[in-house]
Amino acid sequence: MKKSTLLLVSLALVLSVSGCSSGSTASAGSGAASGGGGTPKKAPDTYKVRFDTSKGPFVVEVHRDWAPIGADRFYELVTTGFYDEGRFFRVVPGFMVQWGIS
């Protein structure tokens, strides 16, 4: 139960930070970028992003139909390496996760 709560809190945090205004797996650093016109590259309908942490990995599954703009922005940030080397530095179970980019 605690792991699923942490995953949901992490997903909410990631989507809110990422600009919430067929399946594939996106991984940081793959080099995809937006067209430069200010509109993020369209994300797949469903995709998964794996986060590796010191406590083990977790996977976020994103459904574009739930939040198209947020899913597109998150996809762009992940594929351009924005989250590479980011660190979770405080977890309050059932409440929040704080993280930063070094």
N, C-alpha and C positions, 0 to 999 in steps of 0.2 A: 504494500500500500504506500509506504513512504517513497519508494523508488518511482512509482507512477505519479505521485504528487510532485516530486522533484522534477520529473520529466515535463509535466504539464506547466509548472512554474517556469522552467527553463524555456520551453517553447513560447510561452506568453512573453517572456522577457526578450527573447531573440526577435520575435516578430514586432514587438513594440519598438525596439531599438533599431530595427532594420528599416523603419520608415513605413509603417502601416498607413498611410495617408490614403500516355503510356508511362509507366514509372521509370525513372532513371535515378542514378545516384550522383549527386554533385559532390565534388571534393575540392577543398580549398587549393588554390594555386593552379587550376587547370588552364587559366589564361583567357577564358571567355570574358568578353566585356560588352558593354552596351554600345550602341552605334554612335555614341558621342553626342546625340541630339537631346540628351536629358531624359529620354525614355528608356527604362531598363529593358534588357533583352527579355522576351517572353519566356517564362519558365514552362517546363513540361506540365501536363495536367496534374501529375503526382510525382513527387521525387523524395528521396531520402538523403539526409545529411548526417554523417557520422562525426561525433565529437569524441576525441580521445582525451581522457582526464586521468589524473593520478589515482582516482578511485575506480577506474575502468571506463570503457566506452559507453556512450548512449547514442541512440539514433533518433533523429527528428524526422517524422514523415509529414510532408507538406502537401496539402490538397489545394491546388490553385483556385478551384471553384469556391472555397471557403472565404478567401481574401485575395483576389487576383493581384491587386497592386502590391500588397505586402509580400505575397509569394514571389512575384517578379523581382522585387527589390532584394529580398533575402537571397534569391538564386544568384542575382548579379553580384552581391557582396561575397557570397561563398565562392563563386567561380573565379573572382578576381583576387582571392586570398585575403580579404579584409579581416577575417577572423583568425588567420594564422597567428600563432603565438599568443593568442588571447588567453588570459588566466582567470578562472573562477577563484575568487579569494575569500568569499564568505557565503555560506549556505545556511539559511535558517529554515529547517525542515517545515514543510507545510506553509511557508510564507513567501520566501524570496531567495533569489540568487544574485549576488553582485559579482561583476567581472570587470576586467579592464584589459586594455591593449597596451603592451609594454613598448 
